[in-house]
Amino acid sequence: MLSKRLCPHTGVMNFYFDADPHFAVGSVVKTAGQGYLWRCYTDPFAATGAEPRIEVAERRVADLCRKAAAHAHP
């Protein structure tokens, strides 16, 4: 299962697999302009992108992380 936590110091929303809640597998951060930068760190689906809405950015990270988990454990 995927969970997320907002860092109160940096404002970064980090995503974690419940199996290892101390190792972030993705993140979303508000940019200086309008929008959000998202990153998924899980191979083979590691990717980066930008979205105007936080909900869409979070969905992108969650989708890729879930695909990576399914790929690792077919």
CHARMM-style PDB file with segment names, atoms N, HN, CA, C and O in Angstrom:
ATOM      1  N   MET     1       0.834  -1.166   0.000  1.00  0.00      PROA
ATOM      2  CA  MET     1       0.000   0.000   0.000  1.00  0.00      PROA
ATOM      3  C   MET     1       0.886   1.240   0.000  1.00  0.00      PROA
ATOM      4  O   MET     1       1.976   1.232   0.573  1.00  0.00      PROA
ATOM      5  N   LEU     2       0.420   2.288  -0.635  1.00  0.00      PROA
ATOM      6  HN  LEU     2      -0.465   2.294  -1.101  1.00  0.00      PROA
ATOM      7  CA  LEU     2       1.160   3.535  -0.764  1.00  0.00      PROA
ATOM      8  C   LEU     2       0.581   4.554   0.211  1.00  0.00      PROA
ATOM      9  O   LEU     2      -0.637   4.704   0.310  1.00  0.00      PROA
ATOM     10  N   SER     3       1.449   5.247   0.923  1.00  0.00      PROA
ATOM     11  HN  SER     3       2.438   5.126   0.842  1.00  0.00      PROA
ATOM     12  CA  SER     3       1.002   6.310   1.820  1.00  0.00      PROA
ATOM     13  C   SER     3       1.784   7.575   1.486  1.00  0.00      PROA
ATOM     14  O   SER     3       2.796   7.526   0.788  1.00  0.00      PROA
ATOM     15  N   LYS     4       1.304   8.702   1.990  1.00  0.00      PROA
ATOM     16  HN  LYS     4       0.481   8.741   2.558  1.00  0.00      PROA
ATOM     17  CA  LYS     4       1.987   9.961   1.721  1.00  0.00      PROA
ATOM     18  C   LYS     4       2.028  10.789   3.002  1.00  0.00      PROA
ATOM     19  O   LYS     4       1.143  10.708   3.854  1.00  0.00      PROA
ATOM     20  N   ARG     5       3.100  11.596   3.107  1.00  0.00      PROA
ATOM     21  HN  ARG     5       3.819  11.663   2.415  1.00  0.00      PROA
ATOM     22  CA  ARG     5       3.272  12.485   4.249  1.00  0.00      PROA
ATOM     23  C   ARG     5       3.877  13.794   3.779  1.00  0.00      PROA
ATOM     24  O   ARG     5       4.804  13.812   2.970  1.00  0.00      PROA
ATOM     25  N   LEU     6       3.340  14.883   4.295  1.00  0.00      PROA
ATOM     26  HN  LEU     6       2.587  14.868   4.952  1.00  0.00      PROA
ATOM     27  CA  LEU     6       3.848  16.213   3.980  1.00  0.00      PROA
ATOM     28  C   LEU     6       4.956  16.556   4.959  1.00  0.00      PROA
ATOM     29  O   LEU     6       4.762  16.466   6.172  1.00  0.00      PROA
ATOM     30  N   CYS     7       6.109  16.945   4.450  1.00  0.00      PROA
ATOM     31  HN  CYS     7       6.267  17.017   3.465  1.00  0.00      PROA
ATOM     32  CA  CYS     7       7.209  17.381   5.309  1.00  0.00      PROA
ATOM     33  C   CYS     7       6.908  18.814   5.759  1.00  0.00      PROA
ATOM     34  O   CYS     7       6.780  19.706   4.920  1.00  0.00      PROA
ATOM     35  N   PRO     8       6.794  19.045   7.061  1.00  0.00      PROA
ATOM     36  CA  PRO     8       6.463  20.389   7.535  1.00  0.00      PROA
ATOM     37  C   PRO     8       7.591  21.396   7.325  1.00  0.00      PROA
ATOM     38  O   PRO     8       7.349  22.602   7.363  1.00  0.00      PROA
ATOM     39  N   HSD     9       8.801  20.931   7.108  1.00  0.00      PROA
ATOM     40  HN  HSD     9       8.998  19.951   7.077  1.00  0.00      PROA
ATOM     41  CA  HSD     9       9.952  21.818   6.946  1.00  0.00      PROA
ATOM     42  C   HSD     9      10.173  22.245   5.501  1.00  0.00      PROA
ATOM     43  O   HSD     9      10.558  23.383   5.234  1.00  0.00      PROA
ATOM     44  N   THR    10       9.926  21.320   4.567  1.00  0.00      PROA
ATOM     45  HN  THR    10       9.613  20.395   4.784  1.00  0.00      PROA
ATOM     46  CA  THR    10      10.214  21.614   3.160  1.00  0.00      PROA
ATOM     47  C   THR    10       8.960  21.831   2.318  1.00  0.00      PROA
ATOM     48  O   THR    10       9.035  22.421   1.240  1.00  0.00      PROA
ATOM     49  N   GLY    11       7.813  21.361   2.797  1.00  0.00      PROA
ATOM     50  HN  GLY    11       7.752  20.882   3.673  1.00  0.00      PROA
ATOM     51  CA  GLY    11       6.588  21.453   2.014  1.00  0.00      PROA
ATOM     52  C   GLY    11       6.487  20.390   0.937  1.00  0.00      PROA
ATOM     53  O   GLY    11       5.594  20.452   0.092  1.00  0.00      PROA
ATOM     54  N   VAL    12       7.384  19.418   0.951  1.00  0.00      PROA
ATOM     55  HN  VAL    12       8.110  19.368   1.638  1.00  0.00      PROA
ATOM     56  CA  VAL    12       7.371  18.346  -0.042  1.00  0.00      PROA
ATOM     57  C   VAL    12       6.442  17.233   0.426  1.00  0.00      PROA
ATOM     58  O   VAL    12       6.521  16.792   1.573  1.00  0.00      PROA
ATOM     59  N   MET    13       5.567  16.782  -0.462  1.00  0.00      PROA
ATOM     60  HN  MET    13       5.503  17.141  -1.393  1.00  0.00      PROA
ATOM     61  CA  MET    13       4.723  15.629  -0.188  1.00  0.00      PROA
ATOM     62  C   MET    13       5.493  14.402  -0.634  1.00  0.00      PROA
ATOM     63  O   MET    13       5.751  14.232  -1.826  1.00  0.00      PROA
ATOM     64  N   ASN    14       5.867  13.537   0.314  1.00  0.00      PROA
ATOM     65  HN  ASN    14       5.658  13.675   1.282  1.00  0.00      PROA
ATOM     66  CA  ASN    14       6.618  12.326   0.012  1.00  0.00      PROA
ATOM     67  C   ASN    14       5.697  11.123   0.030  1.00  0.00      PROA
ATOM     68  O   ASN    14       4.752  11.059   0.817  1.00  0.00      PROA
ATOM     69  N   PHE    15       5.982  10.167  -0.846  1.00  0.00      PROA
ATOM     70  HN  PHE    15       6.749  10.219  -1.485  1.00  0.00      PROA
ATOM     71  CA  PHE    15       5.203   8.936  -0.961  1.00  0.00      PROA
ATOM     72  C   PHE    15       6.063   7.767  -0.515  1.00  0.00      PROA
ATOM     73  O   PHE    15       7.260   7.722  -0.801  1.00  0.00      PROA
ATOM     74  N   TYR    16       5.440   6.807   0.198  1.00  0.00      PROA
ATOM     75  HN  TYR    16       4.468   6.844   0.430  1.00  0.00      PROA
ATOM     76  CA  TYR    16       6.131   5.658   0.761  1.00  0.00      PROA
ATOM     77  C   TYR    16       5.314   4.400   0.552  1.00  0.00      PROA
ATOM     78  O   TYR    16       4.083   4.446   0.546  1.00  0.00      PROA
ATOM     79  N   PHE    17       5.998   3.269   0.379  1.00  0.00      PROA
ATOM     80  HN  PHE    17       6.997   3.232   0.383  1.00  0.00      PROA
ATOM     81  CA  PHE    17       5.329   1.983   0.467  1.00  0.00      PROA
ATOM     82  C   PHE    17       5.279   1.640   1.945  1.00  0.00      PROA
ATOM     83  O   PHE    17       6.256   1.856   2.663  1.00  0.00      PROA
ATOM     84  N   ASP    18       4.165   1.111   2.405  1.00  0.00      PROA
ATOM     85  HN  ASP    18       3.372   0.935   1.822  1.00  0.00      PROA
ATOM     86  CA  ASP    18       4.021   0.784   3.823  1.00  0.00      PROA
ATOM     87  C   ASP    18       5.066  -0.212   4.301  1.00  0.00      PROA
ATOM     88  O   ASP    18       5.406  -0.232   5.484  1.00  0.00      PROA
ATOM     89  N   ALA    19       5.579  -1.037   3.401  1.00  0.00      PROA
ATOM     90  HN  ALA    19       5.304  -1.021   2.440  1.00  0.00      PROA
ATOM     91  CA  ALA    19       6.615  -2.010   3.774  1.00  0.00      PROA
ATOM     92  C   ALA    19       7.899  -1.317   4.233  1.00  0.00      PROA
ATOM     93  O   ALA    19       8.642  -1.883   5.035  1.00  0.00      PROA
ATOM     94  N   ASP    20       8.174  -0.110   3.744  1.00  0.00      PROA
ATOM     95  HN  ASP    20       7.570   0.349   3.093  1.00  0.00      PROA
ATOM     96  CA  ASP    20       9.366   0.641   4.151  1.00  0.00      PROA
ATOM     97  C   ASP    20       8.994   2.121   4.281  1.00  0.00      PROA
ATOM     98  O   ASP    20       9.235   2.900   3.359  1.00  0.00      PROA
ATOM     99  N   PRO    21       8.412   2.512   5.415  1.00  0.00      PROA
ATOM    100  CA  PRO    21       7.906   3.885   5.571  1.00  0.00      PROA
ATOM    101  C   PRO    21       8.976   4.954   5.756  1.00  0.00      PROA
ATOM    102  O   PRO    21       8.640   6.113   5.998  1.00  0.00      PROA
ATOM    103  N   HSD    22      10.260   4.599   5.648  1.00  0.00      PROA
ATOM    104  HN  HSD    22      10.534   3.658   5.451  1.00  0.00      PROA
ATOM    105  CA  HSD    22      11.334   5.577   5.814  1.00  0.00      PROA
ATOM    106  C   HSD    22      12.065   5.874   4.507  1.00  0.00      PROA
ATOM    107  O   HSD    22      12.999   6.676   4.486  1.00  0.00      PROA
ATOM    108  N   PHE    23      11.646   5.234   3.423  1.00  0.00      PROA
ATOM    109  HN  PHE    23      10.887   4.583   3.440  1.00  0.00      PROA
ATOM    110  CA  PHE    23      12.316   5.387   2.137  1.00  0.00      PROA
ATOM    111  C   PHE    23      11.298   5.911   1.119  1.00  0.00      PROA
ATOM    112  O   PHE    23      10.416   5.173   0.680  1.00  0.00      PROA
ATOM    113  N   ALA    24      11.425   7.172   0.752  1.00  0.00      PROA
ATOM    114  HN  ALA    24      12.141   7.771   1.109  1.00  0.00      PROA
ATOM    115  CA  ALA    24      10.475   7.774  -0.188  1.00  0.00      PROA
ATOM    116  C   ALA    24      10.628   7.171  -1.579  1.00  0.00      PROA
ATOM    117  O   ALA    24      11.743   6.979  -2.064  1.00  0.00      PROA
ATOM    118  N   VAL    25       9.487   6.872  -2.219  1.00  0.00      PROA
ATOM    119  HN  VAL    25       8.581   7.027  -1.825  1.00  0.00      PROA
ATOM    120  CA  VAL    25       9.489   6.325  -3.576  1.00  0.00      PROA
ATOM    121  C   VAL    25       8.979   7.346  -4.591  1.00  0.00      PROA
ATOM    122  O   VAL    25       8.964   7.080  -5.793  1.00  0.00      PROA
ATOM    123  N   GLY    26       8.561   8.519  -4.102  1.00  0.00      PROA
ATOM    124  HN  GLY    26       8.573   8.735  -3.126  1.00  0.00      PROA
ATOM    125  CA  GLY    26       8.095   9.575  -4.977  1.00  0.00      PROA
ATOM    126  C   GLY    26       7.863  10.843  -4.186  1.00  0.00      PROA
ATOM    127  O   GLY    26       7.873  10.830  -2.955  1.00  0.00      PROA
ATOM    128  N   SER    27       7.650  11.957  -4.908  1.00  0.00      PROA
ATOM    129  HN  SER    27       7.642  11.967  -5.908  1.00  0.00      PROA
ATOM    130  CA  SER    27       7.411  13.224  -4.229  1.00  0.00      PROA
ATOM    131  C   SER    27       6.680  14.195  -5.150  1.00  0.00      PROA
ATOM    132  O   SER    27       6.696  14.062  -6.374  1.00  0.00      PROA
ATOM    133  N   VAL    28       6.034  15.180  -4.512  1.00  0.00      PROA
ATOM    134  HN  VAL    28       6.021  15.288  -3.518  1.00  0.00      PROA
ATOM    135  CA  VAL    28       5.381  16.281  -5.217  1.00  0.00      PROA
ATOM    136  C   VAL    28       5.729  17.558  -4.466  1.00  0.00      PROA
ATOM    137  O   VAL    28       5.675  17.595  -3.237  1.00  0.00      PROA
ATOM    138  N   VAL    29       6.085  18.603  -5.202  1.00  0.00      PROA
ATOM    139  HN  VAL    29       6.128  18.573  -6.201  1.00  0.00      PROA
ATOM    140  CA  VAL    29       6.423  19.883  -4.586  1.00  0.00      PROA
ATOM    141  C   VAL    29       5.839  21.015  -5.412  1.00  0.00      PROA
ATOM    142  O   VAL    29       5.798  20.934  -6.640  1.00  0.00      PROA
ATOM    143  N   LYS    30       5.388  22.068  -4.747  1.00  0.00      PROA
ATOM    144  HN  LYS    30       5.421  22.134  -3.750  1.00  0.00      PROA
ATOM    145  CA  LYS    30       4.861  23.246  -5.437  1.00  0.00      PROA
ATOM    146  C   LYS    30       6.037  24.013  -6.034  1.00  0.00      PROA
ATOM    147  O   LYS    30       7.062  24.198  -5.377  1.00  0.00      PROA
ATOM    148  N   THR    31       5.887  24.452  -7.265  1.00  0.00      PROA
ATOM    149  HN  THR    31       5.055  24.302  -7.798  1.00  0.00      PROA
ATOM    150  CA  THR    31       6.957  25.206  -7.930  1.00  0.00      PROA
ATOM    151  C   THR    31       6.823  26.686  -7.610  1.00  0.00      PROA
ATOM    152  O   THR    31       5.798  27.128  -7.091  1.00  0.00      PROA
ATOM    153  N   ALA    32       7.862  27.448  -7.923  1.00  0.00      PROA
ATOM    154  HN  ALA    32       8.695  27.089  -8.345  1.00  0.00      PROA
ATOM    155  CA  ALA    32       7.836  28.890  -7.688  1.00  0.00      PROA
ATOM    156  C   ALA    32       6.768  29.557  -8.545  1.00  0.00      PROA
ATOM    157  O   ALA    32       6.169  30.555  -8.146  1.00  0.00      PROA
ATOM    158  N   GLY    33       6.540  28.996  -9.723  1.00  0.00      PROA
ATOM    159  HN  GLY    33       7.027  28.185 -10.048  1.00  0.00      PROA
ATOM    160  CA  GLY    33       5.477  29.507 -10.589  1.00  0.00      PROA
ATOM    161  C   GLY    33       4.172  28.839 -10.206  1.00  0.00      PROA
ATOM    162  O   GLY    33       3.962  28.508  -9.039  1.00  0.00      PROA
ATOM    163  N   GLN    34       3.313  28.641 -11.151  1.00  0.00      PROA
ATOM    164  HN  GLN    34       3.483  28.909 -12.100  1.00  0.00      PROA
ATOM    165  CA  GLN    34       2.070  27.925 -10.887  1.00  0.00      PROA
ATOM    166  C   GLN    34       2.255  26.477 -11.253  1.00  0.00      PROA
ATOM    167  O   GLN    34       2.725  26.168 -12.348  1.00  0.00      PROA
ATOM    168  N   GLY    35       1.896  25.588 -10.362  1.00  0.00      PROA
ATOM    169  HN  GLY    35       1.514  25.839  -9.473  1.00  0.00      PROA
ATOM    170  CA  GLY    35       1.962  24.177 -10.668  1.00  0.00      PROA
ATOM    171  C   GLY    35       2.785  23.394  -9.676  1.00  0.00      PROA
ATOM    172  O   GLY    35       3.270  23.916  -8.673  1.00  0.00      PROA
ATOM    173  N   TYR    36       2.925  22.108  -9.995  1.00  0.00      PROA
ATOM    174  HN  TYR    36       2.531  21.684 -10.810  1.00  0.00      PROA
ATOM    175  CA  TYR    36       3.578  21.153  -9.101  1.00  0.00      PROA
ATOM    176  C   TYR    36       4.519  20.269  -9.894  1.00  0.00      PROA
ATOM    177  O   TYR    36       4.186  19.803 -10.983  1.00  0.00      PROA
ATOM    178  N   LEU    37       5.687  20.046  -9.342  1.00  0.00      PROA
ATOM    179  HN  LEU    37       5.958  20.425  -8.457  1.00  0.00      PROA
ATOM    180  CA  LEU    37       6.667  19.146  -9.931  1.00  0.00      PROA
ATOM    181  C   LEU    37       6.543  17.816  -9.209  1.00  0.00      PROA
ATOM    182  O   LEU    37       6.545  17.770  -7.979  1.00  0.00      PROA
ATOM    183  N   TRP    38       6.435  16.730  -9.973  1.00  0.00      PROA
ATOM    184  HN  TRP    38       6.433  16.768 -10.972  1.00  0.00      PROA
ATOM    185  CA  TRP    38       6.327  15.408  -9.361  1.00  0.00      PROA
ATOM    186  C   TRP    38       7.489  14.541  -9.813  1.00  0.00      PROA
ATOM    187  O   TRP    38       8.048  14.725 -10.894  1.00  0.00      PROA
ATOM    188  N   ARG    39       7.841  13.577  -8.946  1.00  0.00      PROA
ATOM    189  HN  ARG    39       7.387  13.427  -8.067  1.00  0.00      PROA
ATOM    190  CA  ARG    39       8.920  12.632  -9.251  1.00  0.00      PROA
ATOM    191  C   ARG    39       8.542  11.255  -8.719  1.00  0.00      PROA
ATOM    192  O   ARG    39       8.016  11.118  -7.614  1.00  0.00      PROA
ATOM    193  N   CYS    40       8.818  10.259  -9.516  1.00  0.00      PROA
ATOM    194  HN  CYS    40       9.245  10.370 -10.413  1.00  0.00      PROA
ATOM    195  CA  CYS    40       8.690   8.866  -9.088  1.00  0.00      PROA
ATOM    196  C   CYS    40      10.089   8.284  -9.160  1.00  0.00      PROA
ATOM    197  O   CYS    40      10.743   8.361 -10.200  1.00  0.00      PROA
ATOM    198  N   TYR    41      10.560   7.695  -8.051  1.00  0.00      PROA
ATOM    199  HN  TYR    41      10.029   7.632  -7.206  1.00  0.00      PROA
ATOM    200  CA  TYR    41      11.935   7.204  -7.967  1.00  0.00      PROA
ATOM    201  C   TYR    41      12.073   5.706  -8.224  1.00  0.00      PROA
ATOM    202  O   TYR    41      13.191   5.191  -8.231  1.00  0.00      PROA
ATOM    203  N   THR    42      10.970   4.996  -8.433  1.00  0.00      PROA
ATOM    204  HN  THR    42      10.061   5.414  -8.427  1.00  0.00      PROA
ATOM    205  CA  THR    42      11.000   3.537  -8.501  1.00  0.00      PROA
ATOM    206  C   THR    42      11.272   3.038  -9.916  1.00  0.00      PROA
ATOM    207  O   THR    42      10.548   3.366 -10.857  1.00  0.00      PROA
ATOM    208  N   ASP    43      12.330   2.240 -10.046  1.00  0.00      PROA
ATOM    209  HN  ASP    43      12.917   1.974  -9.281  1.00  0.00      PROA
ATOM    210  CA  ASP    43      12.659   1.622 -11.338  1.00  0.00      PROA
ATOM    211  C   ASP    43      11.713   0.462 -11.593  1.00  0.00      PROA
ATOM    212  O   ASP    43      11.308  -0.189 -10.630  1.00  0.00      PROA
ATOM    213  N   PRO    44      11.351   0.175 -12.775  1.00  0.00      PROA
ATOM    214  CA  PRO    44      11.756   0.791 -14.028  1.00  0.00      PROA
ATOM    215  C   PRO    44      10.827   1.935 -14.467  1.00  0.00      PROA
ATOM    216  O   PRO    44      10.810   2.308 -15.640  1.00  0.00      PROA
ATOM    217  N   PHE    45      10.067   2.478 -13.534  1.00  0.00      PROA
ATOM    218  HN  PHE    45      10.080   2.175 -12.581  1.00  0.00      PROA
ATOM    219  CA  PHE    45       9.101   3.519 -13.865  1.00  0.00      PROA
ATOM    220  C   PHE    45       9.496   4.898 -13.342  1.00  0.00      PROA
ATOM    221  O   PHE    45       8.635   5.765 -13.187  1.00  0.00      PROA
ATOM    222  N   ALA    46      10.775   5.113 -13.070  1.00  0.00      PROA
ATOM    223  HN  ALA    46      11.474   4.409 -13.197  1.00  0.00      PROA
ATOM    224  CA  ALA    46      11.246   6.411 -12.603  1.00  0.00      PROA
ATOM    225  C   ALA    46      10.931   7.472 -13.659  1.00  0.00      PROA
ATOM    226  O   ALA    46      11.191   7.285 -14.848  1.00  0.00      PROA
ATOM    227  N   ALA    47      10.364   8.590 -13.195  1.00  0.00      PROA
ATOM    228  HN  ALA    47      10.153   8.741 -12.229  1.00  0.00      PROA
ATOM    229  CA  ALA    47       9.975   9.650 -14.123  1.00  0.00      PROA
ATOM    230  C   ALA    47       9.791  10.953 -13.365  1.00  0.00      PROA
ATOM    231  O   ALA    47       9.702  10.969 -12.138  1.00  0.00      PROA
ATOM    232  N   THR    48       9.734  12.045 -14.115  1.00  0.00      PROA
ATOM    233  HN  THR    48       9.807  12.032 -15.113  1.00  0.00      PROA
ATOM    234  CA  THR    48       9.511  13.384 -13.573  1.00  0.00      PROA
ATOM    235  C   THR    48       8.550  14.111 -14.499  1.00  0.00      PROA
ATOM    236  O   THR    48       8.541  13.885 -15.709  1.00  0.00      PROA
ATOM    237  N   GLY    49       7.742  14.987 -13.915  1.00  0.00      PROA
ATOM    238  HN  GLY    49       7.750  15.172 -12.932  1.00  0.00      PROA
ATOM    239  CA  GLY    49       6.829  15.766 -14.736  1.00  0.00      PROA
ATOM    240  C   GLY    49       6.299  16.959 -13.970  1.00  0.00      PROA
ATOM    241  O   GLY    49       6.627  17.157 -12.800  1.00  0.00      PROA
ATOM    242  N   ALA    50       5.482  17.746 -14.633  1.00  0.00      PROA
ATOM    243  HN  ALA    50       5.216  17.585 -15.583  1.00  0.00      PROA
ATOM    244  CA  ALA    50       4.864  18.925 -14.023  1.00  0.00      PROA
ATOM    245  C   ALA    50       3.379  18.918 -14.353  1.00  0.00      PROA
ATOM    246  O   ALA    50       2.972  18.530 -15.448  1.00  0.00      PROA
ATOM    247  N   GLU    51       2.582  19.351 -13.392  1.00  0.00      PROA
ATOM    248  HN  GLU    51       2.913  19.667 -12.502  1.00  0.00      PROA
ATOM    249  CA  GLU    51       1.134  19.412 -13.557  1.00  0.00      PROA
ATOM    250  C   GLU    51       0.617  20.701 -12.926  1.00  0.00      PROA
ATOM    251  O   GLU    51       1.208  21.193 -11.964  1.00  0.00      PROA
ATOM    252  N   PRO    52      -0.461  21.249 -13.442  1.00  0.00      PROA
ATOM    253  CA  PRO    52      -1.007  22.480 -12.859  1.00  0.00      PROA
ATOM    254  C   PRO    52      -1.758  22.251 -11.548  1.00  0.00      PROA
ATOM    255  O   PRO    52      -1.913  23.182 -10.758  1.00  0.00      PROA
ATOM    256  N   ARG    53      -2.227  21.020 -11.305  1.00  0.00      PROA
ATOM    257  HN  ARG    53      -2.101  20.264 -11.946  1.00  0.00      PROA
ATOM    258  CA  ARG    53      -3.011  20.722 -10.099  1.00  0.00      PROA
ATOM    259  C   ARG    53      -2.323  19.639  -9.271  1.00  0.00      PROA
ATOM    260  O   ARG    53      -1.802  18.666  -9.816  1.00  0.00      PROA
ATOM    261  N   ILE    54      -2.327  19.816  -7.960  1.00  0.00      PROA
ATOM    262  HN  ILE    54      -2.750  20.606  -7.517  1.00  0.00      PROA
ATOM    263  CA  ILE    54      -1.672  18.867  -7.072  1.00  0.00      PROA
ATOM    264  C   ILE    54      -2.306  17.489  -7.144  1.00  0.00      PROA
ATOM    265  O   ILE    54      -1.603  16.483  -7.044  1.00  0.00      PROA
ATOM    266  N   GLU    55      -3.621  17.422  -7.317  1.00  0.00      PROA
ATOM    267  HN  GLU    55      -4.192  18.239  -7.399  1.00  0.00      PROA
ATOM    268  CA  GLU    55      -4.295  16.124  -7.378  1.00  0.00      PROA
ATOM    269  C   GLU    55      -3.782  15.291  -8.545  1.00  0.00      PROA
ATOM    270  O   GLU    55      -3.580  14.084  -8.412  1.00  0.00      PROA
ATOM    271  N   VAL    56      -3.577  15.927  -9.671  1.00  0.00      PROA
ATOM    272  HN  VAL    56      -3.741  16.908  -9.779  1.00  0.00      PROA
ATOM    273  CA  VAL    56      -3.085  15.225 -10.858  1.00  0.00      PROA
ATOM    274  C   VAL    56      -1.627  14.796 -10.649  1.00  0.00      PROA
ATOM    275  O   VAL    56      -1.249  13.685 -11.021  1.00  0.00      PROA
ATOM    276  N   ALA    57      -0.815  15.668 -10.060  1.00  0.00      PROA
ATOM    277  HN  ALA    57      -1.122  16.571  -9.758  1.00  0.00      PROA
ATOM    278  CA  ALA    57       0.583  15.330  -9.798  1.00  0.00      PROA
ATOM    279  C   ALA    57       0.682  14.141  -8.849  1.00  0.00      PROA
ATOM    280  O   ALA    57       1.484  13.234  -9.073  1.00  0.00      PROA
ATOM    281  N   GLU    58      -0.126  14.140  -7.792  1.00  0.00      PROA
ATOM    282  HN  GLU    58      -0.778  14.876  -7.610  1.00  0.00      PROA
ATOM    283  CA  GLU    58      -0.120  13.024  -6.844  1.00  0.00      PROA
ATOM    284  C   GLU    58      -0.580  11.734  -7.509  1.00  0.00      PROA
ATOM    285  O   GLU    58      -0.042  10.664  -7.224  1.00  0.00      PROA
ATOM    286  N   ARG    59      -1.564  11.822  -8.388  1.00  0.00      PROA
ATOM    287  HN  ARG    59      -2.002  12.691  -8.621  1.00  0.00      PROA
ATOM    288  CA  ARG    59      -2.050  10.637  -9.095  1.00  0.00      PROA
ATOM    289  C   ARG    59      -0.962  10.057 -10.003  1.00  0.00      PROA
ATOM    290  O   ARG    59      -0.813   8.839 -10.096  1.00  0.00      PROA
ATOM    291  N   ARG    60      -0.210  10.924 -10.667  1.00  0.00      PROA
ATOM    292  HN  ARG    60      -0.331  11.914 -10.592  1.00  0.00      PROA
ATOM    293  CA  ARG    60       0.882  10.458 -11.539  1.00  0.00      PROA
ATOM    294  C   ARG    60       1.910   9.654 -10.733  1.00  0.00      PROA
ATOM    295  O   ARG    60       2.326   8.572 -11.148  1.00  0.00      PROA
ATOM    296  N   VAL    61       2.313  10.193  -9.582  1.00  0.00      PROA
ATOM    297  HN  VAL    61       1.975  11.072  -9.245  1.00  0.00      PROA
ATOM    298  CA  VAL    61       3.282   9.497  -8.733  1.00  0.00      PROA
ATOM    299  C   VAL    61       2.709   8.167  -8.265  1.00  0.00      PROA
ATOM    300  O   VAL    61       3.365   7.131  -8.376  1.00  0.00      PROA
ATOM    301  N   ALA    62       1.498   8.191  -7.747  1.00  0.00      PROA
ATOM    302  HN  ALA    62       0.965   9.032  -7.657  1.00  0.00      PROA
ATOM    303  CA  ALA    62       0.874   6.973  -7.216  1.00  0.00      PROA
ATOM    304  C   ALA    62       0.737   5.910  -8.291  1.00  0.00      PROA
ATOM    305  O   ALA    62       1.026   4.741  -8.035  1.00  0.00      PROA
ATOM    306  N   ASP    63       0.307   6.281  -9.478  1.00  0.00      PROA
ATOM    307  HN  ASP    63       0.072   7.231  -9.686  1.00  0.00      PROA
ATOM    308  CA  ASP    63       0.139   5.310 -10.568  1.00  0.00      PROA
ATOM    309  C   ASP    63       1.465   4.643 -10.930  1.00  0.00      PROA
ATOM    310  O   ASP    63       1.528   3.422 -11.070  1.00  0.00      PROA
ATOM    311  N   LEU    64       2.522   5.440 -11.082  1.00  0.00      PROA
ATOM    312  HN  LEU    64       2.470   6.432 -10.968  1.00  0.00      PROA
ATOM    313  CA  LEU    64       3.821   4.882 -11.447  1.00  0.00      PROA
ATOM    314  C   LEU    64       4.403   4.015 -10.333  1.00  0.00      PROA
ATOM    315  O   LEU    64       4.998   2.974 -10.607  1.00  0.00      PROA
ATOM    316  N   CYS    65       4.237   4.433  -9.091  1.00  0.00      PROA
ATOM    317  HN  CYS    65       3.753   5.279  -8.868  1.00  0.00      PROA
ATOM    318  CA  CYS    65       4.751   3.630  -7.973  1.00  0.00      PROA
ATOM    319  C   CYS    65       4.007   2.306  -7.872  1.00  0.00      PROA
ATOM    320  O   CYS    65       4.619   1.276  -7.587  1.00  0.00      PROA
ATOM    321  N   ARG    66       2.714   2.316  -8.100  1.00  0.00      PROA
ATOM    322  HN  ARG    66       2.217   3.152  -8.332  1.00  0.00      PROA
ATOM    323  CA  ARG    66       1.945   1.071  -8.064  1.00  0.00      PROA
ATOM    324  C   ARG    66       2.354   0.140  -9.213  1.00  0.00      PROA
ATOM    325  O   ARG    66       2.441  -1.074  -9.029  1.00  0.00      PROA
ATOM    326  N   LYS    67       2.604   0.708 -10.389  1.00  0.00      PROA
ATOM    327  HN  LYS    67       2.534   1.694 -10.539  1.00  0.00      PROA
ATOM    328  CA  LYS    67       3.074  -0.102 -11.514  1.00  0.00      PROA
ATOM    329  C   LYS    67       4.424  -0.743 -11.183  1.00  0.00      PROA
ATOM    330  O   LYS    67       4.655  -1.910 -11.496  1.00  0.00      PROA
ATOM    331  N   ALA    68       5.302   0.019 -10.554  1.00  0.00      PROA
ATOM    332  HN  ALA    68       5.114   0.968 -10.300  1.00  0.00      PROA
ATOM    333  CA  ALA    68       6.614  -0.511 -10.187  1.00  0.00      PROA
ATOM    334  C   ALA    68       6.476  -1.638  -9.172  1.00  0.00      PROA
ATOM    335  O   ALA    68       7.177  -2.645  -9.266  1.00  0.00      PROA
ATOM    336  N   ALA    69       5.586  -1.480  -8.211  1.00  0.00      PROA
ATOM    337  HN  ALA    69       5.016  -0.662  -8.135  1.00  0.00      PROA
ATOM    338  CA  ALA    69       5.367  -2.528  -7.200  1.00  0.00      PROA
ATOM    339  C   ALA    69       4.800  -3.785  -7.853  1.00  0.00      PROA
ATOM    340  O   ALA    69       5.219  -4.893  -7.521  1.00  0.00      PROA
ATOM    341  N   ALA    70       3.868  -3.631  -8.763  1.00  0.00      PROA
ATOM    342  HN  ALA    70       3.527  -2.730  -9.033  1.00  0.00      PROA
ATOM    343  CA  ALA    70       3.291  -4.775  -9.449  1.00  0.00      PROA
ATOM    344  C   ALA    70       4.333  -5.455 -10.337  1.00  0.00      PROA
ATOM    345  O   ALA    70       4.329  -6.679 -10.468  1.00  0.00      PROA
ATOM    346  N   HSD    71       5.219  -4.677 -10.943  1.00  0.00      PROA
ATOM    347  HN  HSD    71       5.223  -3.682 -10.837  1.00  0.00      PROA
ATOM    348  CA  HSD    71       6.272  -5.210 -11.799  1.00  0.00      PROA
ATOM    349  C   HSD    71       7.280  -6.019 -10.977  1.00  0.00      PROA
ATOM    350  O   HSD    71       7.778  -7.049 -11.430  1.00  0.00      PROA
ATOM    351  N   ALA    72       7.570  -5.546  -9.777  1.00  0.00      PROA
ATOM    352  HN  ALA    72       7.165  -4.709  -9.408  1.00  0.00      PROA
ATOM    353  CA  ALA    72       8.546  -6.223  -8.912  1.00  0.00      PROA
ATOM    354  C   ALA    72       7.984  -7.515  -8.310  1.00  0.00      PROA
ATOM    355  O   ALA    72       8.735  -8.440  -7.999  1.00  0.00      PROA
ATOM    356  N   HSD    73       6.653  -7.571  -8.150  1.00  0.00      PROA
ATOM    357  HN  HSD    73       6.043  -6.821  -8.402  1.00  0.00      PROA
ATOM    358  CA  HSD    73       6.011  -8.722  -7.520  1.00  0.00      PROA
ATOM    359  C   HSD    73       4.839  -9.195  -8.373  1.00  0.00      PROA
ATOM    360  O   HSD    73       3.683  -9.022  -7.985  1.00  0.00      PROA
ATOM    361  N   PRO    74       5.124  -9.795  -9.542  1.00  0.00      PROA
ATOM    362  CA  PRO    74       4.014 -10.198 -10.433  1.00  0.00      PROA
ATOM    363  C   PRO    74       3.155 -11.301  -9.868  1.00  0.00      PROA
ATOM    364  OT1 PRO    74       2.196 -11.728 -10.511  1.00  0.00      PROA
TER     365      PRO     74
END
